[in-house]
Amino acid sequence: MVTGHSHLPARFSYNFNNTNFNFWDNWYDVLEDFQYAIDNADARGMPQFKGPSKIMKAYVFQQVVDCYGNAPYSDAFKGSGSITPKFDDQKAIYDSLMVLLDGAITDLRANAFTGTSSGSDIVFKGNTTNWIRFANSLKLRVLMRQSRVASRQAYVVAEINKAAATPEGFLTAGTDVKCNPGFTQSSGQTNPLYANWGYSAAGAVLALARFPRPTTFLFSQMIAIDDTFRLKRIAYAKGGENPNNSGVSTQPEILANYVGVPFGATSGYLAQNTSYIGPCFITKAGYAKDVYLMLGAESFFNLAEAKVALPGVTLSGTAKTYYEQGVKESFRVTGTTSDPATTILVNGKQLSDWSVALTTTQQLQTIWLQKWLALTDFSGLEAWSDFRRTNYPNLPASAGAPVGQALPVRLFYPNTEEATNGANVKAQGTINVFTGKLFWDID
Amino acid sequence: MRKLVLLVPGLLLLLTGLLAQKTTITGKVTDEKGIPIPGATVKVKGTKTGVAANNSGEFNLSVDAGAKLIVSAAGFTEKEVAATSNIVITLAEDNKALSEVVVTALGVKRRPKELGYSVAKVSNEELTNGRSTTVANSLSGKVSGLAVYNVNNSVDPSVKITLRGYRSLTGNNDALIVIDGLPMPEGGNGTILNLINPNDIENISVLKGGVAAALYGSAGVNGALVITTKKGSRGKPKVSYTHSTNAERLNQMAQFQNKYGSGSHYAAGFGTGGWKPNYLDRMHDNWRSYENQQFGDAFDGSMRIAGRVLQDSSRNMLPYSNIPGERERIWNTGLTVNNQASVSGGSGASTFYLSYENNLTWGIVPEDKAQRNGARFAATTETGRLKAGFNVNYVQAAYDRTTFDFYNETINQAGNIPLSTYRDWQHNKFGNPNGYYNDYYTNPYFRLDNERVKYQDANINGSAEFTLKLASWLNVNDRLSAMNNSRTQKNSVGKFIHSDYAKNLAYVPAGVDQGDGKGITRALTDFLGSVSDNINTENILNNELQLQANKDFKDFSLKGTLGFSIYDRKTKSVSVGSSSIVVPGTFNVENRLGNLSGGESNTEYRKYGYYGEVQVGWRDQVFVHVFGRYDATSKFFKQTRPTNMYSYFYPGFDASAVVTDMFPSIKGNVLNYFKLRVGYNKNGNDNINAYGLEPTYPNSGGFPYGNTVGITVGDVLPDKDLRPEFVYSFEVGGEFQLIKNRVGLDLTYYNQRSEGQVVSVTIPRTTGYGTLRINVGETKNWGYETDLKVQIIKTQRFNWDFSVRYSYNNNKINSLYKDVSEFFQAGFSYAGAFLVKGQSFPQMKAISYVRDSVGRIVVNKATGYPLNNGPLKTFGRTTPPHILGAGTRLRFDDFTLTTNWEYRGGNVMYSDLGRQMTFTGSGKWTEQRAPFVVRWYRQICTK
C-alpha cells in the first residue's frame, strides 16, 4: 500500500474524521479569486467578468453548503478584516446565492464581452446569453435541491417562474456548461481527469489509472433498462483501453466483458478481469477533453421534476418532453447518437420509458434514476447530493463497511478550519456525519 | 642587523658559563603584594635543573656562577632573573588573557575588560582542534548559548546556528555571520560556512546578544559571529601543510521490529464478515510477497518468494527470516580527505597570507560526493599615515547528490529482504526495477542512481580596507567588501520504461497468492525522466566608512566612532526544465517532450545606516559605552508610506567595571579578577523578505495555456500597516578569575523583549487567504549563561583543562494579534507547531487517543479504530531550554587530546518518521501485535 491514494481502508469502512475530504480549503481558495474579480472588475475596466464571477461564486458556494451545511459567507473573504469568519446559516446562504445570481444576470446584460475579451472566457467564449441560461439552470439546481421541504415550496415555485420568465430561459438542447483553457500535451497542462486517472503527458499509463473502476451496482442499473449504449461509453471492457487503439477496449466490447467491482472492495478484483473508466472520459491522447461544470441533461431533468412535483410552476413544456430531452442530452454527452436514446425511451421499462411511469412516485423515480445515471463520472458530488435528497436509487454501502452501516449525509468541517477558526467551528455543534442532515435533506 | 647584535651577548654567556663554578643560592618567590607563591617553578636557564618553591615560596638551588633563573607559576608571567643569593623574585599576575583584543561589532577592536556585554572568542586553535572541515561543526559545543543544529548531514550539510535560543516566532533566528566585515545574508549560513576553510580563520568573535551586535542593525538582532581571517604576520615566512582524513559512519538507526514480514490489511477487517479472532490468523491472511508494509505473518525461516515471477520464469526465493544488520549494511562509510597548504609572513611594513585547500568528501549515502577547492590571499601594508589591506577568497565547490530519500525508503522495507545485494541493479535481475520484489517502492539503489542533483558553486568574496591617520588620535577608515556567489544546478531523473511483462503480466504464483488469482495488478509508473536547470546568482556589496577617535585625558580615556554603512544585495535565479526526456541519459532541456517549463526571480534589497558610539573609560577600570544607529530599509519602503515606517533610530548603552582594580583590597588568592557588566539597547529589525509588503498574484496551476492567462490571488496577505519590529535587549553579567587564575567563571543573565515581530500565521481559508503576515504583539526571551573553565593541572609538560558551559533559555508570548490567542504555525494536520498566548513557543500539539484508567487506548467497538480526543493536545515546547556543553583538553608535550560534548534537552519533538514506520510496520514499537494497543504514540511524543 502507498499512502495518500484513493483506497484508504478507513474510508471504505466509513471511519471518517476531520482530516478526510477537505474540499473546503480549495473551494474557498478558488472563491477568493472570484471574489477578487467581482470586487475589482469595475475598477480595472473589465466589468464583463463580474457576472460570470458571481455565477461561479454561487456555483462553488452551493457545493460548500451541500457538503458542510453552515459556512462562512457574509463574513468570508475579508482578509485581515475578519480572521475568524463567522458562519452563516445554510438556508440563508442558499437564499443569498439566488440574490447573487440575480445580480449576475443584471451585470451580464449590462456588460457584454468585447471581441478581444471573449477569448478569455474559457466557458462560453463571450456568449452572455449562455451565461444567463447557466445562471438560470444553476438557480434551478439550488431551488430543486430544497423543493422537497414543504415550507420552501411556495418560494421555490415563485423563483422558478421568475427564471422561466427571463427571455434567455434555461440551458437549451445541445448545450452543456464546460470549459477548456487550452489543454495541451504537456505535463501539467493536460485535462485534470486525464492527468489523474489516465495517462502522463508522454502517454504512459499512470499507476492510479487502475484504481477507479465502475461498480457492479451501476452496471446492474444500466443493464436492467437495456442501456448498453451508455454503458460502453462510460466503461471500458475488462482490462481497460487498448494502448495501441485509442478509445477502444483491449477485450472485445461485448456485454460479458463489462465487469464491475462491488463498491468498496479492496481486493479480489484484478484489473485485467474488471472494467475501467470509459472512453467518454479517458482515451489515450485525449488530453484536451473539456471539463464539465454542468450538464444540459441535468437542467432538463430538473425541469421535468419541477413539472411533476411542483404543480404551481409555469413551464411551457411537459414533464415528458423535459424528461426525454434530458435522456437524449445524456446520450449525446456520453458520445452516443440520439437513436439509441429513443430505443430505451420506448422499451416498456418503468425506469426509462415515461409512458410506463404512471404514478407521481414512479415518474419521480424514473427522473431520479436517469439523472443519477447521467451524472455518472460527470459530477459525483451532484449525484451524491441528489441521492441524499431523494434516497434514490437504493445505493449499497461499501463492501468494507460493518453490517448495518448508515451512509454519510454530510462531511466534517476540516481540521484546518478547526485549527484556525476553532470557536466558530465549535459553535456549529458536534458534527455527526451519519445523522447531521442538511436542511434540504428531509428523509 | 638586529639579529647579529643579539648573537653577541649569547656567545658571551656561553663562554662564561663554561668557565664558571657551582654555588648554592637561596631565594623567595612572591607576587606583587609580597605574598609568597608556593609551588613556583625555578629553573636554571639552558639546563634541566630546577626546583619548586616551598609553602613559604622559598627555594634553594645549586647553580653555576652567572647563571640565569627562569621562574614561573600558574597565573603569573614567567620571569628571567640573574641568579644571586637571597634573591626575592616578584612575579606579575598574568593578565594576558584579559588584555587581548577582541573584535566587536563593525570591526571595532576593544579589550575584553572594556565590554559591557558578553563576547566569546574562539581562536583558530580551538576552532580546528577536531579537524572538522566545516566551520559550523567546528564551533559546536564550544561557546555557551551557541547551538549548532544539523538540518541535514549530507555531503553539503545544512546547519542552523542560533545564539541564546529562539527569539523570533517564525522568522529568522540565525546568528549573523560576518566575514571580514561583510555581513552574509540571512538563511545563507549553510552555504557560506560550507565554503570557508576553518584553517583560514584567525579567530571568531561570538557576539551573543542584541547589545553586542547592535551596531550591525537589524541583521545583528540574533547576535553575530564575527569571523576574522588570517592576514599574516611579520617575521620569517611560515609554510604549513596540513592533511586530515576523517571517516564517518552511521551512528544510530531507528529501532526495527524483526519478527514480521511483508503484508498489508488484506485480512477481513474487524466488524466485517470473515473477521478472524486470532491475530496470527489475520497476519497470515495479510501476507503478500510484494508488500512494503510489514503486517504479514511471523518470520518462520521457510523459503518464500519475494515479489512476482519474472519474465524468465525465475523466482526470488528467500528465507523468510530477518537478516540482522541489513539496514546498516546498505550505507557506506563516509570519508573526507583534506589537504591544504599556506604561506604567511611579512617584512618591513607589509604582511601577507596565502593558502590553498582541497577537500574531498564521499558521503555515507552511496554515490554522494562533494569537493571544494579554495584559495585565499591577503596582504596588508603601511606607509606613512596610510594603512591598507585586502583579502580575497575564491572557492569552487561541486556537489553530486541524490534527491531521493534513501533513508526513508530503506527503513520501510521488510527485514527479510537482502537490500544490500540489490546495489547492482543493472545486472542483478531481482534488483532491476522490472524484477524488484516491491510493488510500491522501486529498488532504492536504482533510485539513488537515477535521481540526481549536481551543482557547482563559485564564490568570490573579499574586502579592501584603508585607514588614514588624520591625527595621532583620529583615523578615517573605509572598508569595502563584496561577495558574489553563483550556483549552476542540474536536477535530473533518468528515463526508465518498465517492460510490458513487468507492468501487465508479472504474477504471484498460485499457492502463495492468498486468493487473488494472479495477484493484484501492480501500479508501476514508468520514469519518464526529467531535467531542470537552475542558475542562481547573488551579489552583495557592503561599505563601511568610519571616523575613529581615541584620546586619553588624565584619568579618562575616550574612544569614539562615527560611521556610515550601506548594504546592497541582489539575487537572480532562472530555471528551465522539462518533465520528460526523449533520449535516455541525455539531460538537456532540448531533449524533451511537451512545453518547456521555467521561471525567473529577481530581488534587490538595500539598507543604509548612520551610527555612532562613544566609550569613556576611567582609570582603565570603569567603562561606559553609549551608541546609536539610524537605519533605512528598502524592505519596508513604499512611496506612499511615511518615513517612520521604513526608517528608525535605536540607541543603547553598556558599561563595565573591573571591581578588583577599583578595590584592590578584595583581591586575594581566591579572587584574582572580577568584572561587572551591564548593557541595554533597542534594535530595529526589518525581518521580512524583500517585497514582503506586497500581495502576490502568481500564475494559477498549469497557466498560461497558450495565450490564455490565468492568475490567482496569492495565499499570503500582508497587513498593509506592516512595520519593522523593535527588540529591547538587556544583559548583566560578571566575569571572575579565581584561584591564581586557574578557574575562569562567566555568568550572564539576559532578556529580550520584542514588539511587533513580523509573523506569518495560518488563518482560515474562509478569509480568502491561507497566511496572514502581521506584526504580533509582544514576546519575551530570557535566560542564563554560565561558562566555567578550570586548569586542573598546569605544568611545563603536562596540561589538563576542563570547561563546562550551561545555558538556560526560555521565551513567552505576551500578546499575539487582536484578540487571537493562538495561531497554527506549521506542521501536519495531526501534529504541528502552534503559537499560544501566555506560553513559550513554538508549542507542539498533536492528536491524542482516548485512554482508559491504566493508559490503554480505547477503540471504537464497531470498527476497531482508536478513538481520538478531538482537539489536538499540547505536548510542550519544541526548542530546548537547557543546553549543556563540556570539553576537556589534555596536553602532553606536543600531543593534545580534545573532547567536546553537548546535551540539549527539555523540549519535545514530533517525528513523522515514527508515523511512517508505524504505517509500514517496520518500527520496533509495532512488534507486539497480540493485543490491540497502539504503543508508538507514547514513544515518539514523550519528553
Interface residues (C-beta under 8 A of the other chain):
Chain A: M1 V2 T3 P9 A10 S13 N15 N17 T19 W24 D25 Y28 D29 L31 E32 D33 Q35 Y36 A71 P72 D75 A76 F77 K78 G79 S80 S82 I83 T84 P85 G119 S120 I122 P181 G182 F183 T184 Q185 S186 S187 G188 Q189 S200 A201 A202 A204 V205 L206 A207 L208 R210 F211 T266 S267 G268 L270 A271 Q272 N273 G400 A401 P402 V403 N415 T416 E417 E418 A419 T420 N421 G422
Chain B: S264 H265 Y266 G269 G271 T272 G273 E291 N292 Q293 Y440 I497 K503 N504 G515 D516 G517 K518 G519 I520 T521 A523 L524 T525 D526 L528 S579 S580 L593 G594 N595 S597 S700 G701 G702 F703 Y705 G706 N707 T708 V709 G710 T712 V713 D715 L717 D719 T762 I763 P764 R765 T766 T767 G768 Y769 G770 L772 I774 Y817 K818 V820 E822 F823 F824 S829 Y830 G832 N860 A862 T863 Y865 N868 P871 L872 Q916 F919
